[in-house]
């Protein structure tokens, strides 16, 4: 067989595989496989959810989640995956029928989770302006009781729990900043065959979609800055999971884990302050690299070897927002004790400061991650209801510093779908605006349920995880 025929065979096989995947619901773009969605940007290109709801309208179902968590729900086909931490004492918020694998008296149906508003940054969380307590306030004391760190699978159509698995039972070695998160702040990731649950100091776990444990890995203990608590989510690319382990309690590192076996592929030492951001993995010129945000330096690592590819200037203190990549640029930002957003060209090596395409040094976010929809880059000022929209290619503003009426303090990251942008505040209010070059409010929707987790969109449904409940929102 000559090279031309071989190439045609490979292309045909790839096309048929892609066609099969789409027909069987396995296209990433029609699911929400990671906390910032199928593209890693907050956009749901195949989504078209409703723009109007309240506690009595367009709620297809609502279920209580046991314990407490601030992580985003992850969706693949008809399964929703939610991480939670359930204390061993007291009653859970979930009815007995919802928690078939939680042990009675161990934080299951008879247990009681922490009250709403008690915990660290999930894809949401950390004080700051408008939060409970001043910026920089230290975390609470470590708990004295056992927690169950659990992964739940919930039926997308009914809200019924399909299975719930306890990954680990342990007394956490540290607490977190009260009012701003939970012991289940990281979001799960799925590749459509397995789901990966990360609980930081409580380990990384791989389950198949039927709930069978395939492997687990302990990476040690983290000691985040000022006892704020843990909250970073790993990144998945191909067969590799990348974990960013930056903390203030000792040497940090970035590690690559084989998703199939749980074996560590490589580990590279780092010396950075605590970071709660997720790595950005991008393939450029045939090579994949993991780009890590941090305060001292932004660094890129070869995904195959862990060797540093390039380094640029760092961001501000307390890096929380997750970046993204598009058009051969990687976008990274933070907004505590300063303002900085950098668009860095890919393809460089060594000193990447000369590869910064553009920068923006005003009104950048503290907790919420930015949103990229098409070429519109949206972000909120700190945790406030002040919105900026830039052209991602040039950094030129469409509008800046615009107040979004109807919103309070925001920890959740905005999402885009169906020509609109959805922004959820900490009280559970969602303001929908036009995905456009000018700010135009479409609707304001009230749930009156404290919410720090970011929304997820699949098809015509929007999923919101509050401090107590999981909502499926869609037209009835």
C-alpha positions in Angstrom: 0.0 0.0 0.0 1.5 3.4 -1.0 1.6 6.4 1.3 -1.3 8.1 -0.5 -3.6 5.2 -0.1 -2.6 4.8 3.6 -3.3 8.5 4.2 -6.7 8.2 2.6 -7.4 5.1 4.8 -6.4 7.0 7.9 -8.5 10.0 7.0 -11.5 7.8 6.2 -11.2 5.9 9.4 -10.9 9.1 11.4 -14.0 10.6 9.7 -16.0 7.4 10.3 -15.0 7.4 14.0 -16.0 11.0 14.4 -19.3 10.4 12.6 -20.0 7.4 14.9 -19.2 9.5 18.0 -21.5 12.2 17.0 -24.4 9.8 16.2 -23.9 8.1 19.5 -23.8 11.3 21.6 -20.1 11.1 22.2 -19.2 14.5 20.7 -17.6 16.6 23.4 -19.3 19.7 22.0 -22.7 18.1 22.8 -21.7 17.4 26.4 -20.1 19.3 29.3 -17.1 17.1 30.1 -15.1 19.5 32.2 -15.8 22.5 34.4 -15.3 25.1 31.7 -17.3 23.2 29.1 -16.5 21.3 25.9 -14.1 24.0 24.6 -12.6 24.9 27.9 -13.8 28.5 27.3 -17.2 28.5 29.1 -19.1 28.3 25.7 -21.6 25.6 24.9 -21.6 25.7 21.0 -24.5 23.2 20.8 -26.5 24.6 23.7 -29.7 26.6 23.5 -31.2 26.8 27.0 -34.2 28.8 28.1 -33.8 32.4 29.2 -36.6 32.5 31.7 -37.1 30.6 35.0 -37.9 31.0 38.7 -38.7 28.6 41.5 -42.0 27.6 39.9 -41.3 28.0 36.2 -39.1 25.9 33.9 -37.6 23.8 36.6 -37.6 20.3 35.1 -36.4 18.8 38.4 -34.6 19.7 41.6 -32.8 17.4 43.9 -30.9 17.8 47.2 -27.2 16.9 47.2 -25.9 15.4 50.5 -23.2 17.3 52.2 -21.6 20.4 50.7 -19.7 21.2 47.5 -18.9 24.1 45.2 -17.8 22.2 42.1 -19.5 22.4 38.8 -21.7 19.5 37.6 -20.1 17.5 34.7 -22.4 16.0 32.1 -21.9 13.2 29.6 -25.0 12.0 27.7 -27.6 11.1 30.3 -25.2 11.2 33.3 -24.4 14.1 35.6 -21.4 13.8 37.9 -21.2 15.8 41.1 -18.5 15.8 43.8 -19.5 16.3 47.4 -18.1 16.1 51.0 -20.4 14.6 53.6 -19.6 15.0 57.3 -20.1 11.9 59.5 -22.2 13.7 62.1 -25.7 15.0 61.7 -28.1 14.8 58.8 -27.5 15.0 55.1 -29.6 17.2 52.9 -30.4 14.3 50.6 -33.4 12.0 51.0 -32.7 8.4 51.6 -33.6 7.3 48.1 -31.1 9.6 46.6 -28.0 8.2 48.4 -28.0 4.5 48.1 -24.3 4.1 48.7 -23.8 6.5 51.5 -23.6 4.7 54.9 -26.3 5.3 57.4 -25.1 7.5 60.2 -22.0 8.4 58.2 -23.3 11.5 56.5 -25.7 9.7 54.3 -29.5 10.1 54.4 -29.4 10.6 58.1 -26.5 13.1 58.1 -26.4 16.8 58.0 -24.0 18.7 55.8 -22.5 22.1 56.6 -24.9 25.0 56.2 -24.9 26.9 52.9 -22.0 29.3 52.6 -19.4 27.3 54.6 -16.4 26.5 52.5 -13.2 27.4 49.9 -13.2 28.4 46.3 -14.8 25.9 44.0 -15.3 27.2 40.6 -16.3 29.9 42.7 -14.9 31.0 45.9 -12.7 33.2 48.0 -13.9 36.3 49.8 -12.7 39.4 48.3 -15.0 42.4 47.8 -18.5 41.5 48.6 -17.6 38.2 50.2 -18.0 37.3 53.9 -15.0 38.7 55.6 -12.3 41.0 54.3 -9.9 40.1 51.5 -7.0 38.1 52.9 -8.9 36.8 56.0 -7.6 33.5 57.1 -9.3 30.2 57.0 -11.1 28.4 59.8 -9.7 25.7 62.1 -9.4 22.1 60.8 -12.4 19.9 61.4 -12.4 17.1 64.0 -14.8 14.8 62.4 -14.6 12.3 59.5 -15.8 13.4 56.1 -16.9 11.1 53.2 -15.5 12.4 49.9 -17.9 11.2 47.3 -18.7 11.1 43.6 -22.3 10.9 42.5 -23.9 10.0 39.2 -27.3 11.5 38.6 -29.7 10.8 35.8 -30.0 13.8 33.6 -33.6 13.1 32.7 -35.1 12.6 36.1 -32.6 13.8 38.8 -32.5 10.3 40.3 -29.2 9.1 41.8 -27.8 6.3 39.6 -24.9 5.6 42.0 -22.8 7.4 44.7 -19.3 6.2 45.6 -17.3 7.2 48.6 -13.8 7.8 47.3 -12.2 8.3 50.8 -13.2 8.8 54.4 -10.8 11.0 56.4 -10.6 13.9 58.8 -9.3 16.8 56.7 -5.9 18.1 57.9 -6.9 21.7 57.4 -10.1 23.8 57.2 -10.9 26.6 54.8 -12.1 30.2 54.7 -15.6 30.1 56.2 -18.3 31.2 53.8 -16.3 30.7 50.6 -16.2 27.1 49.6 -16.2 23.4 50.6 -14.1 20.3 50.9 -15.5 19.4 47.4 -14.4 22.4 45.5 -12.7 20.7 42.4 -14.9 19.5 39.5 -14.8 16.1 38.0 -13.6 15.4 34.4 -14.8 12.8 31.9 -13.6 11.4 28.6 -16.9 9.6 27.9 -15.5 6.3 29.1 -14.3 7.1 32.6 -14.8 9.9 35.1 -12.0 11.3 37.2 -12.7 12.8 40.6 -10.1 15.0 42.3 -10.2 15.9 46.0 -6.8 17.4 46.3 -5.2 16.1 49.5 -7.7 13.3 49.5 -6.5 12.0 46.2 -7.4 11.4 42.5 -9.9 8.6 41.5 -10.9 7.0 38.3 -14.3 5.3 37.9 -16.0 3.8 34.8 -19.4 5.3 34.0 -21.1 2.4 35.9 -19.3 3.5 39.1 -16.6 0.8 39.3 -13.3 2.1 40.8 -10.4 1.6 38.3 -7.6 3.2 40.2 -6.7 5.8 42.8 -3.7 8.0 43.5 -2.6 9.9 46.6 -0.5 13.0 45.9 0.2 14.1 49.4 -1.1 17.1 51.4 -1.6 20.6 50.3 -1.3 23.7 52.6 -3.0 26.6 50.7 -2.2 30.2 51.5 -3.8 31.6 54.7 -5.7 28.4 55.2 -8.1 29.4 52.4 -8.7 25.7 51.4 -8.2 23.7 48.2 -10.0 24.1 44.9 -7.9 23.5 41.8 -9.2 21.1 39.2 -6.8 19.0 37.0 -6.8 19.1 33.2 -7.2 16.2 30.8 -5.7 15.9 27.3 -5.5 12.6 25.4 -4.3 10.0 27.9 -2.7 12.5 30.3 -4.1 14.2 33.4 -2.1 17.2 34.6 -2.2 18.2 38.2 -0.9 21.6 39.3 0.2 21.3 43.0 1.2 24.9 44.0 0.8 25.7 47.7 2.4 27.6 50.5 3.2 24.7 52.7 6.3 23.3 51.0 7.7 22.5 47.6 5.1 22.4 44.8 5.1 20.6 41.5 3.2 19.8 38.3 2.6 16.1 37.6 1.3 14.1 34.7 -0.8 11.0 35.4 -1.6 8.3 32.9 -5.4 8.3 32.8 -5.5 4.6 32.0 -3.5 3.3 34.9 -3.0 6.1 37.4 0.7 5.8 37.1 2.8 9.0 37.4 4.4 9.8 34.0 6.6 12.7 35.2 6.8 15.3 38.0 8.5 18.7 37.7 9.3 20.8 40.8 7.8 24.3 41.1 8.3 27.2 43.6 5.1 29.2 43.4 2.5 30.6 45.8 -0.8 28.9 46.1 -2.7 28.6 42.8 -6.4 27.6 42.5 -6.4 27.7 38.6 -6.7 24.8 36.2 -3.8 24.2 33.7 -4.4 25.0 30.0 -3.3 22.2 27.7 -2.9 23.1 24.0 -1.4 21.4 21.0 0.8 23.6 18.8 2.9 22.5 15.8 2.2 18.8 16.7 3.3 19.1 20.3 1.1 19.4 23.3 2.1 21.7 26.2 0.6 22.5 29.6 0.5 26.2 30.5 0.3 27.0 34.2 -0.8 30.3 35.6 1.0 31.5 38.7 2.1 34.6 40.6 5.8 34.6 40.0 5.9 33.2 36.4 3.6 31.7 33.8 5.3 28.6 32.5 4.6 26.1 29.7 5.7 22.4 30.0 6.1 19.8 27.3 3.2 17.4 28.0 5.3 14.3 27.0 8.3 15.0 29.2 7.5 17.8 31.8 10.4 19.9 30.6 9.9 23.6 30.6 9.2 25.1 27.1 8.8 28.8 27.9 8.3 31.2 30.7 6.8 34.7 31.0 6.0 37.2 33.7 3.5 36.1 36.3 0.1 37.3 37.3 -1.2 38.8 40.6 -1.4 37.2 44.0 -4.0 34.5 44.6 -4.4 33.2 41.1 -7.8 31.6 40.7 -9.3 32.1 37.2 -8.7 29.5 34.6 -7.4 30.5 31.2 -8.0 29.1 27.8 -6.6 29.0 24.3 -7.7 29.9 20.8 -6.1 31.3 17.6 -2.6 30.3 18.6 -2.9 32.4 21.8 -3.2 31.4 25.4 -5.2 33.8 27.6 -4.5 34.0 31.4 -5.7 36.4 34.0 -6.1 37.2 37.7 -7.3 40.2 39.7 -6.4 40.2 43.4 -3.9 42.9 44.5 -3.6 44.1 41.0 -5.1 43.6 37.5 -3.6 41.6 34.7 -4.8 39.8 31.6 -2.2 38.5 29.1 -2.6 37.0 25.6 0.6 35.1 24.9 1.5 33.7 21.5 2.2 30.0 21.3 5.3 28.7 19.5 8.0 30.5 21.5 10.6 28.9 23.7 12.6 30.3 26.6 11.7 33.9 27.4 8.1 34.4 26.3 7.7 38.0 27.4 8.5 39.0 23.8 5.6 36.8 22.7 2.9 38.7 24.6 0.5 39.7 21.9 -1.5 42.1 24.0 -2.3 42.8 27.6 -5.1 44.4 29.7 -4.5 45.8 33.1 -7.9 46.9 34.4 -11.0 45.4 36.0 -9.8 41.7 35.8 -11.5 39.0 37.8 -10.5 37.6 41.3 -12.6 34.4 41.5 -14.8 34.0 38.3 -12.9 32.8 35.2 -13.3 34.7 31.9 -15.6 33.5 29.1 -14.7 33.3 25.4 -17.6 33.1 23.0 -16.5 33.4 19.4 -14.1 36.3 19.6 -15.7 38.0 22.5 -13.8 37.8 25.8 -16.0 38.6 28.8 -14.8 39.0 32.4 -16.1 40.6 35.6 -14.2 43.0 37.8 -13.0 41.2 40.9 -16.2 39.4 42.2 -18.4 42.3 41.3 -21.2 42.9 38.8 -19.0 45.1 36.6 -18.5 43.5 33.1 -16.0 44.1 30.4 -16.0 42.6 26.8 -12.9 42.6 24.6 -12.1 41.4 21.1 -9.9 38.4 21.9 -7.8 38.9 18.8 -6.7 42.4 19.6 -7.6 43.2 23.2 -9.6 46.2 22.0 -12.8 46.8 24.1 -16.3 46.4 22.9 -17.3 47.8 26.2 -15.7 48.2 29.6 -16.8 48.6 33.3 -20.5 48.1 32.6 -22.7 47.4 35.6 -25.0 44.4 35.1 -28.2 45.3 37.0 -29.8 42.5 38.9 -26.5 40.9 40.0 -24.8 40.9 43.3 -21.4 39.3 44.2 -20.3 36.7 41.7 -18.1 33.6 42.3 -19.5 31.4 39.5 -17.9 31.8 36.0 -20.2 33.0 33.2 -21.2 30.6 30.3 -22.4 31.3 26.8 -25.0 29.4 24.8 -27.7 30.1 22.1 -26.6 33.7 21.5 -26.7 34.6 25.2 -24.4 34.9 28.2 -25.5 33.6 31.6 -24.1 35.1 34.8 -25.0 33.7 38.2 -24.5 35.5 41.5 -24.0 34.1 45.0 -27.7 34.5 45.9 -28.7 32.2 43.0 -29.9 35.1 40.7 -29.0 34.6 37.0 -28.9 37.6 34.6 -29.0 36.7 30.9 -27.4 39.2 28.5 -27.0 39.2 24.7 -23.8 37.7 23.4 -23.1 40.9 21.5 -20.8 43.9 21.2 -23.1 46.0 23.4 -24.5 45.2 26.8 -28.1 44.3 26.7 -30.0 42.5 29.5 -32.3 39.8 28.2 -33.8 38.5 31.5 -33.3 38.3 35.2 -34.1 35.0 36.9 -34.4 34.5 40.7 -34.0 31.2 42.6 -33.1 32.5 46.1 -30.7 29.7 46.7 -27.0 30.5 47.5 -24.8 29.4 44.5 -21.1 29.5 44.0 -20.7 26.7 41.4 -20.6 27.6 37.8 -23.5 26.6 35.5 -23.3 23.9 32.9 -25.2 23.7 29.6 -26.2 20.7 27.5 -28.7 21.0 24.7 -31.7 23.0 25.9 -31.0 22.4 29.5 -29.0 24.5 32.0 -27.8 22.9 35.2 -27.2 24.9 38.4 -25.6 23.5 41.6 -26.5 25.6 44.6 -25.1 25.0 48.1 -27.9 22.5 48.8 -29.5 21.5 45.5 -29.0 20.6 41.9 -31.4 22.2 39.4 -32.2 21.1 35.8 -33.6 24.2 34.1 -35.5 23.9 30.8 -38.7 24.6 29.2 -41.5 22.2 30.1 
